[in-house]
Amino acid sequence: MEAEAQRQMTALIYRNAGLAFAVNAVCAFLVAYVNAALRAPAAPAFFWWCLVFALAAARYLLSRSYQGAYPDTTAATLWRRRYVAATAAIAAVWGLGGDLFIWNAPDELRLFTGLVMVGMVAGAVPILAPVPTAFRVFALLVCVPMSAIILLQANSALLWAFGSMTLIFLAAVLVSANYWHETLDALIRTNLEKGRLLDDLRQSEARVREIVDHSPIGMGIVAPDGRFIRVNHALCAMLGFTSEEFERLTTSDITHPDDRAAFADEFQQLLSAKIVRIQLEKRFLRKDGTAVWAQITASLLRVSENASPCVLGQIEDITERRMWREQMYHHAYYDPLTDLPNRRLLLDLVNQALAEASRRGRAVAILYVDVDRFKEINDSLGHDAGDRLLKEVAERLKASVRRGDIVSRQGGDEFVIVLTDLEHAPDATAVSLKILEAFARPIQIAENEVNATISIGISLFPNDATQDVDELINKSDAAMYAAKLHGRNCYRYYHEAAGSLGNLTILRRGNRPQVSRTPTASS
């Protein structure tokens, strides 16, 4: 499929050669004509246009040769290189035009020529996107010399801006061309896959049965009403049913209840030809009642012209893959030490909470929590003790809030609590007092008792910010620093501390938590 996809990409770029020839000829004529009209002599402009026209025509003739030969997949690479070489030659001449027409030219002429050349590059995106190398060569050779000359000779803010924006535009179209290429590649590969599936569906019933029976992946043929007509040994082994038991079952019988509705909808769309195949992940139920995650690929199967269509499905056990994926998600969005949501997940959760609060006319409070004088733990008891302290802090914070509230770790000794769906914003006071009370008890770490306290800063939605999550968190952070200045082991609202926050610089954490050590036998 890879070679065939590349061959079709090559054919597509040669199919656009006629349009590319016309665009090059017309745009080059406009540039040459305007420059000849506004600057003397006209001969260099005319010569330049002839050169562009000749090279564009040569590339067009090359495309006609390709279309006449229509080479196979093995020759596609050679024809792509030829096209890239022809495009590079044309681009080099356009770059020469930048030197010829923009150097020491009036500002209006520079802008006109630059706009035409930028437009040429923009128009080349859909034409050259099938072969990204051709577009990159064309865009770089056209835009870079032009923008360099404009910036070197810029004598006004307008020219500086135009030259800079040309480079920004160049970066943007390079990315855009890559997206175009990926989209075209995906479409071509999808069509190739569709053709392959259609060819498979035309195979005889005996051939299909042979494939089903001997495939190492679970496979089955299902009637329009969901009954199993035939299954292979791999599917029987996967789910624990015999082939005779499968004949008395339907797809709904072995589908997890939470996945039945979605699968039934996909199944009906496939039967009605609204989609050409099903490709999804769902849970099956084994004979012993346990669930197994499977990747399903299903398509219509017609055994004969007059028979009702059946569904041929391939079922692959992906339970271990799903577990690995969930583990990766957990590592990406949860703090490995405390198992709390990290900052990345917190931002998503806060956005959801703010949207729900706005819809229902409720309030949300952001509590920024910092362990006072935490550095003493690492200095005196070691990092392991510090980690144990942070775990205990996380547990006490979780125990102090409601089930629907959010507790996350920002990093270090800083935590963020989101109190969602508050009827009144000041309700955060009661929660803050409950949290402070939870830390009135010493924390036992091995043989040591740590009298750790916390400082809490509170910002409120919608009072302190509307929909800006970062602003809410930053304001609660600032309020937390105000609480530390107030003596620690307390809470402060942002709106209460806002008057004094202007004088805050960097809080120096000089005092350290009191650590009492229980005497040991050796001491």
N, C-alpha and C positions, 0 to 999 in steps of 0.2 A: 504493500500500500504506500509506503514511503516514496518509492521510486515513481509510482504512478501519480502521486500527489505532486511531486516536483515537476513531472512532465506536464501536468495540467496547469501548474503555475507558469511554466515557461510558455505554454501555448497562449495563456491569457495575456501575458505582457506583449507578445508579438501581435495578438489580435488588436491591441490598442495602438499599434504603431502608426496607423493612418491618422488617428486623432492627434497623436503626439507631433507628427509631421506638420499638420495644419496649424497647431498652436505655436510651434516654434517659428514657422514661416511668418505668420501674421504678427506675432509679438516682436520678432526681430525687425520686421519692416517698420512697425510703429516707432520703435526706438531709433532706428537708423534715420527715418524720415524727420522726426522731431529734432534730432541732433543736427542733421544736415541743414534744416531750416533755421536753427538758432545759432549754429556755430559753423564757421568755415574752416577748412574746405569740406566739401561733401564727399569727396572720393574715398577717404578712409571709412566713412559710414557705409557707403555703398559696397565697398569691398568686404567689410565685415558682414553685411547682410548676405551677400553672395556666399560667403564661407559657411554661415549658419545654414542657409538654404541647402547648400550642397551636402553638408554632413547629415542634415535631417533627411534629405532625399535618399542618401546612401543607406541610412538606417531603415528607411521605409522599404527600399529594395531588398534589404536583408530580410525584412519580415515577410516579403512576398516569397522569397526563396524558402524560408522556413515553412510557410503554409503550403508551398508546393511539395516539399519533401515530407512534411509532417513526421519527423523522426520518432523513433521509439524511445523508451525510457533510458537506454544506455547512452544515447547521443544528446539528451536534454541538457546535461551539464555543459557540454561544448557550446551549444547554442546560447545558453545563458551567459557564458563568458563573452561571446561575440557581442551580445546586446549590451552588456555592461561596458565593454570597450568602446562601442559606438556612442553610448550615452556619455561616457567620460570625455570623448572628443568634443561632442556638442557642448557639454558643460564647460570645458576649458575655453572654448570660443566665447561663450557667454561671460565667463570670468574675465576674458580679455576685453570684452565690451565694457565691463566695469572700469578697467584701467583707461580705456579709450574715451569713454563718454562722461565719466564722473570726475576724472582728474582735472583740477582747476576749472571746473565748469560752474556756471551760475547755480545758485541754490535751487531755483525752480526746476532747472534741468536735472540736477542731481536727484531731486525728489521724484520727478517723473520717471527717470530711468530706474531708480531704485524700486519704485512701486511696481513697475512692469516686471522687473526681475523677481521681486518677492511674489508677485502674482503667479509668475511662471512656476516657481517652486511650489506654491500652494496647489496649483492645478496639476502638478506632477504627482501628487500624493496618490490619487486613485489609479493613475496610469502606470506608475512605476512600483506601486506597493507590492505586486506579486513577487518582485525580486528586490528585497530591501537593499542589497548592495548597490544596485543601479540608482535607487533614489538617494542613498547617502552620498554617493559620488557626485550626483547632479546637484544636490542641495548645497554641499560643502563648497564645490568649485564655483557655484554661482554666487552664493551669499557671502562667503568669507572675504574674498577680495573686495567686493563692493562695500561691505560694512567697514572693512579696514580703511579703505581710502576715505570714506565719509568721515570716520572718526579722526583720522590723521589730519584732514583738512577742515574739520568742523570749526566754523567761526561764529556759531550761534547756538543757542540752547536747542533750537528746533533740530538742527543737524545732529547735535549730540544725542538728542532723544531718538531721532530716526535711526541713527547707526546702532544705538544700544538696543532699541526695540527689534531691529533686524536680527541681531544675535539671539535675543529671547525668542523671536518667532522661529528662528532656525531650530533651536532646541525643541520647541513645541511640535513643529511639523515632523521632526525626526521621531519623536515619540508617537505622534499620530500615525505616521506611516507604518510603524511597527505594529500598532493596533490593527490597522487595515490588513496588514499581512497575516496577523494571527487570525482575524475574522475570516478572511478568504481561505486560509489553510483549514480552519475548522469546518467551513462549509463544504469544501472539496472533500475532506476526509469523511464528513457525514454522508455526502452523496455516494462516495465509494462504498462506505459501509452499508448504506441502504441497498445499493446494487448487489452487494455480496449477499445480503440477507434475502433479497428477492430471488437470486439464483438458488440459494439453499432451499427456499420454499417450493421450488419447482421440482425438487428431487422426488423420486417415487416413495410410496409408503414403506416399502421394504427397506430402502436406504435409511429413511428416518428412524425406523425401528432399530436398525443395526446401530446407528449412532447413539440412540437413547440407551440401548441396553449396555453398551460397552464404554460409555463415557465415564471418566473418573469424577466428573462433576454431576451433582444431582440433576436429573432431567425428568420432565413429565409432560404428557399431553393431556390437556384439560378440555372438556366439552363446554359449549356456551353456557350451560347451567351450573358450571363449576365442578362437575363430577370429574374424577380422575379416570381417564381412559387407559392410560399406560404410564408406568413409572419405571425407572431403571434401578439397578442394584445400589448405586451410590445414594440415591434419595432414600431408599428403604433403610440403608445403614445409618444415614444421617438422622432420621426421625424415629427409627425403631419400629415402624410398621412393616408388615409383609405386603407384597403386591396385591394379594387378595383383600387385605384390609383396606388398602388404598382405594380399591374399586367401590367400596361402600362409603367413602369419605368425599367431602367437597373441600374446596380451598378455604371456605369459611370455617370448617371444622378444625383445621390445623393452623389457623391464623390467630395470633394473639388478639384478645378482644380490643385492645387499644389501637390496633392497626387494621381492623376489618373494614371500617368505613372508607378509609383512604384507598385501600387495595381494591375494594369493590368498585369504586369510582373509576380507577385506572383500568380495571378489567373491562368495564362496560364501554369506555372510550375506545379501547383497542378493538373490541368486537364491532363497534359501529364505525370503525376506520377513521375516527377523529385523530388518532395517533397511530404511528406505524409500529411502535414497540413500547414495552414497559421496561423501565430500568430504575429500580429503586431498592432501598434497604428496608426490610421488615422482619418481624419476629414470628417464627413458627413455634408451634407447641409439639414437643416430642410425645411419644406414647406415655412416658412416665410423668407428663405434665410440666416438665422443665422447658424453658424458652431457649431458643437458639436464634441468633441473628444471622440473616442470610442476605446475600446480594442476588437479586432476581433480574434476569433479562428474559423478556417474553415477547413473542411476535406471533402473528397469525399464521396458521398452517392450513392449507387446502389440500386434502388428500386427492380429491378429484374435482372436476369442474362443477358437478351437480351437488356435491356434498356440502354440508354446512361447515363453515370454518371452525377450526379448533385452535387452541392456543398451545404453542410449544414453549415451555419454560425451562431455563437453566437456573439452578439454585446452587449457590456456593456458600458454604459455611464461613462467615466472617466474624464469628464471635470473638476470637482472639484479636482480630484487627480492630473491632469496635472497642474492646477493652483498652487496647494500646492508644487509640485515638482519644478516648475519654481521659486516660492518664495524661496524655499530652496537653489536652485542654486544661486539666486541673493544674498542671505545672505552669501553664501560661497565665492563668487567671487567679491562682490562689497562692498565698504566702506559704513557702515550704515549712517554715518553723511552726507557725500557729494554725495553719490550715484555714486562715481567714481570707476573704477576698482581698486581692491586691489593688493597687491604685487603678490599673487598667480596667478591671471589672467594676470597681467602685464607681468610676465615671459613668459607665453604662447604667448601673443600678440607680444612681442619683438622677440621671436624666429621666428614667422611667418614673421614679418617685415624684419628680417635679411635674411631669406631664399629668400624672394621675391626680396630684394635688390641685393643679390648675383646673382640671376638668370638674372636680368635686368641690372646689372652693375651700380646700383644707390648707393646713400649714405643714411645713417640713422644717426640722431643726438639724443643723450640722454641728456636731460636738467634736472638737479637735482635742484629743487627749494626749498628754505627754507625761512620761514617768519622771518625777522630780529626782534630780541628782543621780540619774541612772549610771553614769560613768563609774561611780564608786564600786558597783558590783563587778564590772569587768576588771577594774584595777585591783580590788582586794580579794575577790573570790574567784575570779577567772571567767572566761567566756562561757563555759558550760553553765555556770551559775547564772550568768546573765540571760542565757537562753531559757533556762528554767523559769526565771522571773518573768520573762516576756510571755511564756506560755501560760503562767498563772494569771498574769494581767489579762490576757485574752479571755481566759475562762471566766474571770470575775466580771469582765465587761459584758460578755454574752449573757451571763446570769442576771445582769441588772437591767436588761432591756426586754421588750416584748418579742414575740416570735417573728413578727413581720418587720422589725427594725433590722438595720444593717450594721454590722461591726466589721471593720476592715483594718488592715495594718498598712500604714504608709511606708514603713521602713524604719530601721533603727528602733527607737523607743516611742514612736509616734503612732497613734491609732486615730481613726475617724469613725464616729458613730453617726448614723443617719436615722433620725426619728421620723418615721413616715406617718402620714394620715393623722396629723394632730388636729384636734378640734380648735384648740387655741395655742398660739405660738408659745406663750409662757409655760405651757405644760412641760417644756423641757427642764424647767427648774426642778420639778419633783424627781425626774430621772437623774439629773446631775447630783442631787443630794443623795439619792440611792447609790450612785456609783461611788461617791466620796465615802459613804458609810461602809461600802464593801471593802474599801482599802484601809479602814480603821484597824482591821485585824492584821497582825504581822503575817508575813509570807514565810513559810518554812522551806528552806532550801538545804537539803541534806541535814547537817547538824547545825545549821545557822538559821537565825530568824532575821528577816529583813523587814524593817519598818519603812516600807516604801509608800510614798504618797504620789498623787497625780494632780496636775493642773488641767483645767478644762476651759476651752474657749468655745463660745456658742454664736453661731450666725443663724438667722431665720429667713425662711422663704414664706411669703414674698417681701417681708419687710426690708431685708438688707440687700436683696438682689432678686431679679425676676427669673430669668432662665439661664443665667451664666453660672455653670457649676463651678468653674475655676474661681470665680469671684467669691462665691459662697464659701468655698474651702479656704481661700486665702484670708477672708475676713474672720473665719473661725480660728485660723492659725494666729492671726494678729491678736484676737481676743485672748487666746491661750497665753501669749506672751504677756499680755496685760495682767492675767491672773498670776503669772510668775512674779511680776513686779509687785503685785499686791501681797506677796508673801507665800505663794504656792499653796497647795492643798486646798484649792478653792476653785470656783468657776466665775467666769465673767462673760457677759453678753457683749457682742460687738457694739451695739448701739449705746451701751453704757460706757464703754471704754474708748469710743471713737475720739473723744476730745483729747485724750492723753496719748493716743497712738502716734500722733505726729512727731513726738519726741523720742519714739523708740528707735534704736539703732540695732545693735546686736546684743542679745542677752547673754551675758557671761555667766555660765553655770558654775559658780565658785563653790557653793555649799554642796555637800554630798549627802546621800541618804545615810541615816543612822543604821549601822549594822551591829547587831549584838550576837556574839558567838557563844554557843553553849560549850562550856569547858569539856574537854575530852580527858580520857584516862592518862594520856601522855602528858597533858599539860598540868 
